[in-house]
């Protein structure tokens, strides 16, 4: 559906701590959306890398936002998932996979990341978890943050 170069869609969601966030809050920032679900084995393999190699590196940068978007699971499951995975980056709820559906076919596999540049356009997208693609995504984030 969406491709790099496309304007990112506008949406809002609620994080596991009850905070409501919106794409309007992220204007002028580099945003990483990590689409995930507790039942997704590939997501579970990828999350420790996101925590260590991206979140730990950029979490104090005011120009960077990282949110895991959990596909259609209740709050208690998502909170337990974050705890089990030992991640500290925020997770948001996506009831009905409506946010996921803005970026991809709702029937598509959940494992994907979307990087949005400061201009609000999609800069990079991943599918599944391959180290070469993951490393390239890290380079894209670093490059966008330098702009």
C-alpha positions as CSV (number, residue, x, y, z in Angstrom):
1,X,0.0,0.0,0.0
2,X,2.2,2.9,1.2
3,X,5.7,3.3,-0.1
4,X,8.8,5.4,0.8
5,X,8.2,8.9,-0.4
6,X,4.4,8.8,0.5
7,X,3.1,11.1,3.1
8,X,2.5,9.2,6.4
9,X,-1.2,8.9,7.3
10,X,-2.7,10.9,10.2
11,X,-3.8,8.8,13.2
12,X,-3.9,8.7,17.0
13,X,-3.5,5.9,19.5
14,X,-3.4,5.2,23.2
15,X,-0.2,4.0,24.8
16,X,-0.2,1.3,27.4
17,X,0.2,3.9,30.2
18,X,-3.0,5.7,29.0
19,X,-1.2,8.5,27.2
20,X,-2.9,9.5,24.0
21,X,-0.6,10.3,21.1
22,X,-1.1,11.6,17.6
23,X,0.9,12.1,14.4
24,X,0.4,15.8,15.1
25,X,2.6,15.4,18.2
26,X,5.5,14.2,16.0
27,X,5.7,16.9,13.4
28,X,9.4,17.7,12.7
29,X,10.6,14.5,14.3
30,X,12.0,11.2,13.0
31,X,9.5,8.5,13.9
32,X,9.9,4.8,14.0
33,X,6.7,2.7,14.1
34,X,7.3,-1.0,14.9
35,X,4.2,-3.0,14.2
36,X,4.1,-6.0,16.5
37,X,2.0,-8.6,18.3
38,X,2.7,-10.9,21.3
39,X,2.0,-14.0,19.1
40,X,4.6,-12.9,16.5
41,X,7.8,-15.0,16.7
42,X,9.7,-12.8,14.2
43,X,8.7,-9.7,16.2
44,X,10.0,-11.3,19.4
45,X,13.4,-11.9,17.7
46,X,13.6,-8.4,16.5
47,X,12.5,-6.5,19.6
48,X,15.7,-7.0,21.6
49,X,17.7,-5.5,18.7
50,X,15.3,-2.5,18.5
51,X,15.6,-2.0,22.3
52,X,19.4,-2.2,22.3
53,X,20.5,-0.8,19.0
54,X,17.9,1.9,18.3
55,X,16.0,2.8,21.5
56,X,18.9,2.9,23.9
57,X,20.9,5.0,21.4
58,X,18.2,7.6,20.5
59,X,15.7,7.6,23.4
60,X,17.1,10.9,24.9
61,X,17.0,12.6,21.5
62,X,14.1,15.0,21.4
63,X,13.9,14.7,17.6
64,X,13.2,10.9,17.8
65,X,10.1,9.0,18.5
66,X,9.8,5.2,18.7
67,X,6.5,3.4,19.3
68,X,5.6,-0.2,19.0
69,X,2.1,-0.5,17.6
70,X,0.5,-3.7,18.9
71,X,-1.9,-5.4,16.6
72,X,-5.4,-5.9,18.0
73,X,-4.6,-7.2,21.5
74,X,-6.0,-6.1,24.9
75,X,-4.1,-3.8,27.2
76,X,-3.2,-6.6,29.8
77,X,-1.7,-8.8,27.0
78,X,0.3,-5.9,25.6
79,X,1.7,-4.9,29.0
80,X,2.7,-8.5,29.8
81,X,4.3,-8.7,26.3
82,X,6.4,-5.6,27.0
83,X,7.4,-7.0,30.4
84,X,8.3,-10.5,29.0
85,X,10.4,-8.9,26.2
86,X,12.1,-6.5,28.6
87,X,11.5,-3.5,26.4
88,X,11.3,0.0,27.7
89,X,10.1,1.8,24.5
90,X,6.4,2.7,24.5
91,X,3.8,0.4,23.0
92,X,0.5,1.7,21.6
93,X,-2.8,-0.2,21.1
94,X,-4.2,-0.8,17.7
95,X,-7.7,-2.2,18.2
96,X,-9.0,-3.8,15.0
97,X,-5.5,-3.3,13.4
98,X,-6.9,0.0,12.0
99,X,-3.5,1.8,12.2
100,X,-1.8,-1.2,10.7
101,X,-4.4,-1.1,7.9
102,X,-3.3,2.5,7.0
103,X,0.2,1.2,6.1
104,X,-0.5,-2.4,4.8
105,X,-3.2,-4.8,3.9
106,X,-4.8,-5.9,7.2
107,X,-4.3,-9.6,6.2
108,X,-0.5,-9.1,5.7
109,X,2.0,-10.3,8.2
110,X,2.5,-8.0,11.2
111,X,6.3,-7.8,11.3
112,X,7.2,-4.4,9.8
113,X,8.8,-1.1,10.7
114,X,8.0,2.3,9.2
115,X,10.5,5.2,9.4
116,X,9.0,8.6,8.9
117,X,11.2,11.6,8.3
118,X,11.0,15.1,9.8
119,X,9.0,16.1,6.7
120,X,6.2,13.6,7.5
121,X,7.0,11.4,4.6
122,X,7.8,7.7,4.8
123,X,11.6,7.3,4.5
124,X,12.0,3.6,4.9
125,X,10.0,0.4,5.5
126,X,11.0,-3.1,6.5
127,X,9.2,-6.4,6.3
128,X,10.1,-9.4,8.5
129,X,13.5,-9.3,10.2
130,X,16.7,-9.5,8.3
131,X,19.9,-8.2,9.8
132,X,21.1,-6.4,6.6
133,X,17.8,-4.6,6.3
134,X,17.7,-3.8,10.0
135,X,21.2,-2.3,9.8
136,X,20.2,-0.3,6.8
137,X,17.2,1.0,8.7
138,X,19.5,2.1,11.6
139,X,21.6,4.0,9.0
140,X,18.5,5.7,7.7
141,X,17.5,6.8,11.2
142,X,20.9,8.1,11.9
143,X,21.0,10.0,8.6
144,X,17.5,11.5,9.1
145,X,18.4,12.7,12.6
146,X,21.4,14.6,11.2
147,X,19.3,16.6,8.8
